[in-house]
């Protein structure tokens, strides 16, 4: 039998341990969800927004993919990471997540909020690879390494949850990325050069659980972020990382469709407007 002349395909590097190993088909949100939710959609939309550079319009596109979105898998995590510490995160969070997803009565202590936030961060980090453009990744290798070594959400992150009972809004997973730079960082760029995205927001919905995560290499941006005051959003979004409440009673008041649609777009609009400005502390 003749030997194949095709070059061998080198194994991919795991996004967490950084080693070249056999990859697993990582379920972003966990295959255990099929026990509690109907996962029978034939197709779904993935919505991605990118702010590229000053004075240029943001790039936005919606992809139609087959299958139920909650069955989504990415092959970027090695078998060892998936079966070991990532599997433990799933198991530890599962009992806390089920009542949130089903809208059942429960409560979250600070330690429970931390565990749910860890799961949300894991889903965000793996879910970022639903976007197939390698230049669009805003979560850094250092953040993923820190997460894998400590099993705690990185300090430059914030995570909120809310209850959402879907009516007509079709959003399932929305991802916004942008390069946010200080003036001295801008000065180092060559004319026409783009900086890679370093800031992201990710929004996803599982049953009645609405999750919104935000991270940036500019930690001040994350710590100073506030939702529009005196709005339903500011009252209904519950921050679980870093934990702020000593006790969260669930279910909370439910979002409307317009609230669910507005949240992933607030940051996108703010960044897009700021990117066209030549004033202020930052240029995007």
TORVOLUM-47421 format. One line per 3 residues: their letters; for each residue x, y, z of N, C-alpha, C. Coordinates in steps of 0.02 Angstrom, whole numbers, plus 50000, padded with zeros to 5 digits. Layout:
! residues N
a) X Y Z X Y Z X Y Z ~ ... .
END
This chain:
! residues 284
xxx) 50042 49941 50000 50000 50000 50000 50044 50062 50000 ~ 50029 50108 49956 50069 50170 49952 50054 50215 50012 ~ 50107 50246 50037 50098 50293 50091 50069 50359 50065 .
xxx) 50028 50390 50104 49999 50453 50084 50053 50507 50081 ~ 50050 50547 50030 50097 50602 50023 50071 50667 50052 ~ 50010 50665 50079 49981 50725 50108 50016 50742 50173 .
xxx) 50030 50806 50185 50064 50825 50247 50021 50810 50308 ~ 50054 50792 50362 50017 50779 50424 49989 50844 50451 ~ 49929 50841 50478 49898 50899 50509 49921 50903 50582 .
xxx) 49954 50957 50599 49978 50965 50667 49919 50976 50714 ~ 49921 50946 50773 49866 50958 50821 49862 51031 50840 ~ 49801 51053 50853 49791 51122 50873 49815 51133 50944 .
xxx) 49826 51197 50961 49842 51214 51029 49779 51227 51068 ~ 49775 51200 51127 49718 51212 51172 49719 51285 51192 ~ 49661 51318 51192 49659 51389 51208 49671 51402 51282 .
xxx) 49669 51350 51323 49679 51359 51395 49749 51339 51417 ~ 49769 51277 51403 49836 51256 51426 49890 51273 51376 ~ 49871 51290 51314 49919 51310 51264 49960 51254 51234 .
xxx) 49943 51191 51250 49980 51134 51226 49948 51104 51164 ~ 49989 51074 51122 49963 51039 51063 49941 50970 51083 ~ 49876 50960 51086 49848 50896 51108 49787 50880 51065 .
xxx) 49760 50823 51078 49698 50804 51044 49642 50849 51069 ~ 49604 50877 51022 49550 50922 51039 49485 50884 51051 ~ 49444 50910 51094 49378 50882 51106 49326 50926 51073 .
xxx) 49267 50899 51061 49211 50939 51037 49177 50971 51097 ~ 49204 51027 51120 49180 51058 51182 49111 51088 51173 ~ 49062 51064 51212 48996 51095 51214 49003 51161 51252 .
xxx) 48988 51216 51219 48999 51281 51250 48959 51289 51313 ~ 48896 51268 51311 48853 51277 51370 48840 51213 51408 ~ 48865 51157 51385 48858 51094 51421 48804 51050 51391 .
xxx) 48820 50987 51378 48772 50942 51347 48717 50921 51396 ~ 48726 50934 51461 48676 50917 51510 48612 50958 51503 ~ 48616 51013 51465 48557 51056 51456 48499 51019 51423 .
xxx) 48514 50968 51382 48461 50932 51346 48412 50897 51393 ~ 48433 50888 51456 48387 50857 51505 48333 50906 51529 ~ 48344 50971 51516 48299 51021 51545 48267 51068 51493 .
xxx) 48295 51071 51434 48269 51116 51383 48260 51078 51317 ~ 48212 51100 51279 48204 51072 51211 48258 51102 51166 ~ 48298 51060 51137 48352 51082 51093 48338 51057 51023 .
xxx) 48284 51083 50994 48261 51056 50930 48257 51107 50874 ~ 48290 51165 50883 48290 51214 50829 48328 51186 50769 ~ 48302 51199 50709 48335 51175 50648 48391 51221 50625 .
xxx) 48385 51284 50643 48437 51333 50624 48436 51390 50673 ~ 48489 51429 50674 48492 51486 50720 48538 51539 50691 ~ 48532 51599 50719 48573 51656 50698 48628 51670 50748 .
xxx) 48687 51688 50722 48742 51712 50764 48756 51783 50743 ~ 48755 51829 50791 48762 51900 50776 48829 51926 50803 ~ 48868 51958 50759 48935 51980 50777 48944 52053 50757 .
xxx) 48969 52094 50803 48983 52165 50789 49057 52179 50803 ~ 49089 52216 50759 49159 52235 50770 49167 52309 50755 ~ 49199 52345 50800 49222 52413 50787 49294 52407 50766 .
xxx) 49310 52433 50707 49376 52421 50678 49426 52476 50691 ~ 49409 52538 50674 49457 52593 50679 49420 52659 50679 ~ 49455 52715 50698 49422 52780 50698 49393 52799 50630 .
xxx) 49334 52830 50633 49301 52857 50573 49282 52804 50522 ~ 49278 52741 50543 49254 52688 50499 49193 52656 50531 ~ 49145 52637 50490 49085 52606 50518 49101 52539 50550 .
xxx) 49063 52521 50601 49073 52456 50632 49050 52402 50583 ~ 49084 52345 50585 49066 52289 50543 49018 52244 50582 ~ 48962 52229 50553 48912 52187 50587 48886 52136 50536 .
xxx) 48879 52075 50559 48849 52025 50515 48814 51972 50556 ~ 48766 51942 50524 48728 51887 50555 48737 51825 50512 ~ 48758 51771 50543 48767 51708 50509 48710 51661 50528 .
xxx) 48684 51624 50479 48633 51574 50491 48668 51506 50492 ~ 48663 51471 50548 48694 51406 50555 48642 51353 50571 ~ 48656 51292 50554 48608 51238 50564 48611 51212 50636 .
xxx) 48555 51182 50656 48553 51151 50722 48532 51200 50777 ~ 48520 51172 50836 48501 51212 50894 48562 51248 50922 ~ 48557 51313 50937 48616 51350 50961 48645 51323 51026 .
xxx) 48603 51294 51068 48627 51269 51132 48664 51202 51126 ~ 48666 51175 51065 48707 51116 51051 48774 51135 51021 ~ 48789 51200 51017 48849 51223 50983 48912 51195 51016 .
xxx) 48960 51175 50974 49024 51149 50997 49081 51184 50960 ~ 49138 51189 50992 49198 51215 50961 49255 51168 50977 ~ 49301 51158 50930 49357 51112 50940 49420 51153 50955 .
xxx) 49421 51184 51013 49478 51226 51033 49504 51208 51103 ~ 49474 51159 51134 49492 51139 51201 49516 51066 51199 ~ 49572 51052 51231 49600 50985 51230 49557 50938 51273 .
xxx) 49565 50874 51259 49527 50823 51296 49542 50826 51371 ~ 49605 50838 51388 49623 50840 51459 49589 50897 51496 ~ 49593 50958 51468 49561 51015 51501 49486 51006 51505 .
xxx) 49456 50980 51451 49384 50971 51448 49360 50921 51500 ~ 49396 50866 51507 49373 50812 51552 49393 50824 51625 ~ 49440 50869 51636 49464 50879 51704 49435 50943 51734 .
xxx) 49471 50997 51733 49450 51056 51771 49389 51090 51740 ~ 49382 51089 51673 49321 51119 51643 49260 51078 51661 ~ 49268 51012 51662 49213 50969 51682 49191 50983 51753 .
xxx) 49238 50997 51797 49221 51013 51867 49182 51078 51871 ~ 49200 51127 51830 49162 51190 51830 49090 51178 51811 ~ 49079 51136 51759 49011 51119 51738 48973 51086 51796 .
xxx) 49004 51038 51828 48971 51001 51882 48955 51045 51942 ~ 49002 51088 51960 48991 51131 52019 48936 51183 52006 ~ 48930 51205 51944 48881 51258 51928 48812 51230 51911 .
xxx) 48809 51168 51891 48747 51139 51864 48688 51148 51910 ~ 48694 51129 51973 48638 51133 52020 48616 51205 52032 ~ 48662 51253 52026 48646 51323 52034 48612 51351 51972 .
xxx) 48631 51326 51914 48606 51353 51850 48536 51328 51834 ~ 48520 51267 51852 48456 51237 51832 48396 51281 51852 ~ 48389 51302 51916 48332 51346 51932 48334 51414 51898 .
xxx) 48394 51441 51885 48399 51504 51848 48373 51496 51777 ~ 48391 51441 51746 48372 51428 51677 48297 51414 51671 ~ 48269 51380 51722 48198 51361 51720 48152 51413 51751 .
xxx) 48181 51466 51781 48140 51517 51813 48110 51494 51879 ~ 48142 51447 51911 48117 51420 51975 48144 51461 52034 ~ 48109 51457 52090 48129 51494 52149 48196 51468 52177 .
xxx) 48242 51513 52188 48307 51496 52217 48338 51559 52245 ~ 48397 51553 52273 48434 51611 52297 48508 51598 52284 ~ 48546 51653 52280 48617 51649 52266 48656 51687 52319 .
xxx) 48698 51652 52355 48744 51684 52402 48804 51710 52362 ~ 48848 51749 52393 48908 51771 52357 48949 51714 52328 ~ 48956 51658 52366 48994 51602 52340 48959 51569 52281 .
xxx) 48892 51567 52282 48855 51539 52226 48860 51585 52165 ~ 48857 51651 52177 48866 51698 52122 48934 51689 52089 ~ 48984 51679 52130 49052 51668 52104 49055 51606 52060 .
xxx) 49021 51552 52082 49023 51490 52044 48986 51497 51978 ~ 48929 51531 51978 48892 51543 51916 48934 51587 51869 ~ 48968 51637 51898 49009 51682 51857 49067 51645 51825 .
xxx) 49096 51597 51860 49150 51557 51831 49125 51519 51770 ~ 49066 51490 51777 49036 51454 51720 49022 51502 51662 ~ 48997 51562 51676 48983 51611 51624 49047 51631 51587 .
xxx) 49102 51639 51626 49166 51657 51595 49191 51601 51551 ~ 49185 51539 51574 49205 51482 51533 49167 51480 51467 ~ 49101 51490 51472 49060 51489 51411 49078 51547 51365 .
xxx) 49095 51604 51393 49114 51662 51352 49180 51649 51317 ~ 49229 51621 51353 49295 51609 51324 49293 51558 51268 ~ 49255 51504 51277 49250 51455 51224 49203 51479 51169 .
xxx) 49149 51514 51189 49100 51538 51140 49129 51590 51093 ~ 49182 51625 51114 49213 51674 51069 49236 51642 51004 ~ 49249 51578 51006 49273 51543 50946 49216 51521 50900 .
xxx) 49154 51540 50917 49100 51534 50868 49113 51581 50810 ~ 49146 51637 50824 49168 51683 50772 49231 51653 50741 ~ 49228 51638 50678 49282 51601 50646 49340 51645 50623 .
xxx) 49334 51711 50633 49387 51757 50614 49440 51760 50669 ~ 49501 51736 50657 49551 51736 50711 49571 51806 50734 ~ 49559 51857 50693 49578 51925 50711 49527 51958 50756 .
xxx) 49471 51924 50768 49417 51955 50806 49417 51935 50879 ~ 49466 51896 50900 49467 51873 50969 49493 51929 51015 ~ 49453 51948 51064 49471 52002 51109 49496 51978 51177 .
xxx) 49479 51916 51195 49502 51888 51259 49573 51863 51248 ~ 49618 51884 51291 49689 51870 51280 49709 51801 51304 ~ 49766 51778 51279 49794 51715 51302 49810 51717 51376 .
xxx) 49833 51775 51400 49849 51782 51472 49786 51774 51515 ~ 49729 51800 51491 49667 51794 51529 49646 51720 51534 ~ 49650 51685 51477 49630 51614 51477 49678 51572 51520 .
xxx) 49743 51589 51517 49791 51553 51558 49778 51566 51632 ~ 49765 51629 51650 49750 51646 51720 49688 51608 51744 ~ 49638 51605 51701 49575 51570 51717 49589 51496 51728 .
xxx) 49629 51465 51685 49643 51394 51691 49684 51378 51753 ~ 49727 51423 51773 49770 51411 51831 49735 51424 51897 ~ 49685 51469 51896 49653 51489 51959 49580 51468 51964 .
xxx) 49549 51450 51907 49477 51433 51906 49435 51487 51938 ~ 49454 51549 51926 49417 51607 51950 49413 51657 51892 ~ 49359 51695 51889 49350 51744 51837 49406 51796 51842 .
xxx) 49438 51814 51787 49491 51865 51790 49465 51931 51819 ~ 49508 51969 51851 49486 52031 51885 49464 52086 51837 ~ 49484 52083 51774 49464 52134 51726 49400 52116 51689 .
xxx) 49356 52079 51723 49292 52058 51695 49236 52083 51740 ~ 49176 52092 51709 49114 52100 51747 49061 52058 51714 ~ 49017 52030 51755 48966 51984 51730 48900 52000 51764 .
xxx) 48846 52003 51723 48779 52016 51748 48732 51960 51724 ~ 48680 51949 51763 48627 51903 51741 48560 51938 51751 ~ 48510 51912 51716 48442 51937 51722 48394 51881 51702 .
xxx) 48332 51888 51721 48281 51841 51700 48249 51867 51636 ~ 48242 51824 51586 48212 51844 51523 48164 51789 51499 ~ 48101 51806 51492 48051 51761 51464 48038 51782 51392 .
xxx) 48063 51743 51346 48063 51761 51276 47992 51768 51248 ~ 47983 51820 51206 47921 51829 51170 47935 51824 51096 ~ 47958 51878 51064 47972 51876 50993 48045 51887 50975 .
xxx) 48084 51913 51023 48155 51927 51008 48191 51861 50995 ~ 48233 51859 50943 48264 51796 50922 48337 51790 50943 ~ 48363 51840 50978 48434 51839 50997 48452 51779 51040 .
xxx) 48510 51749 51025 48534 51692 51064 48605 51701 51087 ~ 48649 51726 51043 48719 51738 51059 48742 51799 51019 ~ 48765 51850 51054 48788 51912 51022 48856 51930 51049 .
xxx) 48900 51950 51003 48970 51962 51021 48992 52028 50992 ~ 49018 52073 51034 49042 52138 51012 49115 52144 51031 ~ 49158 52163 50983 49229 52172 50998 49252 52240 50972 .
xxx) 49303 52267 51006 49330 52332 50987 49401 52340 51014 ~ 49444 52377 50978 49508 52397 51006 49500 52464 51042 ~ 49512 52464 51107 49505 52526 51146 49574 52544 51172 .
xxx) 49600 52601 51149 49669 52619 51162 49675 52687 51194 ~ 49728 52697 51234 49745 52762 51260 49784 52800 51206 ~ 49790 52866 51216 49824 52907 51167 49894 52884 51150 .
xxx) 49933 52864 51202 50002 52843 51188 50004 52778 51148 ~ 49952 52737 51155 49949 52676 51116 49932 52691 51043 ~ 49888 52740 51033 49870 52761 50965 49932 52786 50929 .
xxx) 49975 52824 50964 50033 52854 50931 50082 52802 50906 ~ 50079 52741 50932 50126 52689 50911 50104 52654 50848 ~ 50042 52665 50827 50016 52632 50767 50040 52668 50704 .
xxx) 50057 52630 50653 50076 52659 50588 50014 52683 50553 ~ 50021 52731 50506 49962 52755 50469 49925 52697 50436 ~ 49860 52694 50448 49819 52642 50418 49821 52576 50455 .
xxx) 49862 52571 50508 49868 52508 50545 49809 52500 50593 ~ 49784 52440 50597 49730 52425 50643 49758 52391 50705 ~ 49729 52405 50762 49747 52370 50823 49698 52312 50833 .
xxx) 49723 52257 50860 49679 52201 50873 49630 52218 50928 ~ 49572 52188 50925 49521 52199 50977 49548 52179 51045 ~ 49534 52220 51095 49555 52203 51164 49497 52209 51213 .
xxx) 49438 52222 51188 49379 52230 51230 49321 52193 51198 ~ 49281 52159 51239 49225 52121 51212 49166 52122 51260 ~ 49107 52116 51232 49048 52099 51270 49015 52039 51237 .
xxx) 48990 51994 51277 48956 51935 51251 48890 51928 51288 ~ 48837 51916 51250 48771 51907 51278 48743 51841 51253 ~ 48717 51800 51299 48685 51738 51277 48626 51722 51322 .
xxx) 48579 51684 51294 48517 51667 51329 48510 51591 51332 ~ 48497 51565 51391 48484 51494 51400 48421 51487 51441 ~ 48367 51463 51410 48304 51460 51445 48283 51529 51466 .
xxx) 48274 51540 51532 48255 51605 51558 48315 51643 51587 ~ 48374 51616 51578 48434 51649 51604 48467 51690 51549 ~ 48474 51755 51563 48505 51803 51518 48572 51822 51548 .
xxx) 48626 51812 51510 48694 51825 51535 48727 51878 51492 ~ 48761 51925 51524 48799 51976 51489 48867 51982 51521 ~ 48921 51970 51483 48989 51976 51509 49026 52032 51473 .
xxx) 49074 52061 51507 49114 52115 51479 49186 52107 51504 ~ 49235 52116 51459 49305 52112 51480 49346 52157 51435 ~ 49403 52180 51462 49448 52223 51424 49517 52222 51456 .
xxx) 49569 52230 51415 49636 52239 51442 49642 52307 51477 ~ 49597 52353 51462 49593 52417 51497 49545 52408 51556 ~ 49572 52387 51612 49530 52369 51669 49489 52428 51695 .
xxx) 49514 52490 51688 49477 52548 51711 49411 52555 51674 ~ 49410 52538 51611 49349 52542 51572 49296 52496 51601 ~ 49316 52436 51620 49269 52387 51647 49244 52409 51716 .
xxx) 49289 52430 51759 49269 52448 51827 49224 52510 51829 ~ 49231 52554 51779 49193 52617 51780 49128 52613 51740 ~ 49115 52557 51708 49055 52551 51666 48992 52554 51708 .
xxx) 48943 52594 51686 48878 52597 51719 48824 52593 51667 ~ 48769 52561 51685 48711 52559 51640 48675 52626 51643 ~ 48637 52642 51591 48600 52705 51592 48559 52711 51656 .
xxx) 48567 52765 51693 48532 52772 51757 48456 52779 51747 ~ 48419 52762 51799 48346 52770 51800 48312 52729 51744 ~ 48343 52675 51723 48313 52633 51671 48296 52565 51701 .
xxx) 48252 52528 51667 48236 52460 51689 48298 52417 51690 ~ 48344 52430 51643 48404 52389 51638 48446 52396 51701 ~ 48456 52458 51723 48499 52469 51782 48469 52436 51844 .
xxx) 48403 52428 51846 48370 52397 51903 48368 52321 51897 ~ 48365 52296 51836 48354 52224 51826 48417 52184 51815 ~ 48471 52216 51791 48534 52180 51782 48567 52168 51849 .
xxx) 48582 52107 51866 48611 52089 51930 48685 52071 51919 ~ 48729 52108 51950 48800 52094 51942 48820 52036 51988 ~ 48849 51984 51957 48872 51927 51997 48948 51922 51998 .
xxx) 48982 51962 51955 49054 51966 51960 49077 52037 51945 ~ 49118 52066 51991 49126 52040 52059 49060 52043 52097 ~ 49047 51996 52142 48983 51996 52177 48971 52061 52216 .
xxx) 48910 52087 52211 48893 52149 52246 48840 52137 52300 ~ 48797 52087 52288 48741 52075 52333 48758 52017 52380 ~ 48737 52024 52443 48746 51970 52491 48693 51916 52482 .
xxx) 48640 51932 52445 48586 51884 52435 48547 51903 52373 ~ 48538 51857 52327 48499 51869 52267 48440 51821 52268 ~ 48379 51848 52267 48319 51807 52264 48298 51800 52191 .
xxx) 48286 51738 52170 48268 51723 52101 48203 51685 52101 ~ 48158 51697 52053 48168 51739 51993 48156 51813 52007 ~ 48190 51853 51969 48182 51925 51972 48126 51946 51924 .
xxx) 48112 52011 51921 48066 52035 51870 48094 52019 51801 ~ 48050 51999 51756 48073 51977 51690 48085 52035 51642 ~ 48137 52028 51601 48150 52075 51547 48095 52073 51495 .
xxx) 48087 52128 51459 48047 52128 51398 48093 52117 51338 ~ 48063 52104 51280 48103 52094 51219 48148 52153 51204 ~ 48121 52214 51214 48160 52273 51197 48220 52281 51244 .
xxx) 48213 52259 51307 48270 52261 51353 48324 52212 51331 ~ 48303 52152 51313 48351 52100 51293 48389 52121 51231 ~ 48356 52157 51186 48388 52179 51124 48434 52239 51137 .
xxx) 48416 52281 51185 48454 52342 51197 48521 52329 51230 ~ 48524 52282 51277 48585 52272 51317 48647 52259 51275 ~ 48646 52210 51228 48708 52199 51190 48725 52256 51143 .
xxx) 48677 52300 51131 48689 52355 51083 48711 52420 51117 ~ 48699 52427 51182 48719 52489 51216 48794 52501 51210 ~ 48833 52451 51227 48906 52458 51225 48929 52467 51152 .
xxx) 48899 52430 51107 48917 52435 51036 48906 52506 51011 ~ 48850 52536 51028 48835 52604 51005 48882 52655 51037 ~ 48897 52645 51102 48942 52692 51136 49011 52690 51104 .
xxx) 49037 52631 51093 49103 52624 51063 49104 52651 50992 ~ 49052 52636 50954 49049 52659 50885 49048 52735 50882 ~ 49010 52767 50926 49008 52840 50927 49075 52869 50949 .
xxx) 49105 52840 51000 49169 52866 51024 49224 52857 50973 ~ 49219 52805 50932 49272 52793 50882 49273 52847 50829 ~ 49219 52884 50822 49216 52936 50770 49235 53005 50798 .
xxx) 49252 53006 50862 49267 53070 50894 49342 53082 50898 ~ 49361 53145 50899 49432 53161 50906 49445 53195 50974 ~ 49394 53191 51017 49401 53220 51084 49395 53165 51136 .
xxx) 49411 53182 51196 49404 53134 51251 49469 53100 51267 ~ 49468 53059 51320 49528 53027 51344 49551 52970 51299 ~ 49503 52938 51267 49521 52880 51226 49497 52890 51154 .
xx) 49534 52860 51109 49512 52855 51040 49509 52781 51024 ~ 49457 52760 50989 49446 52688 50979 49464 52669 50907 .
END
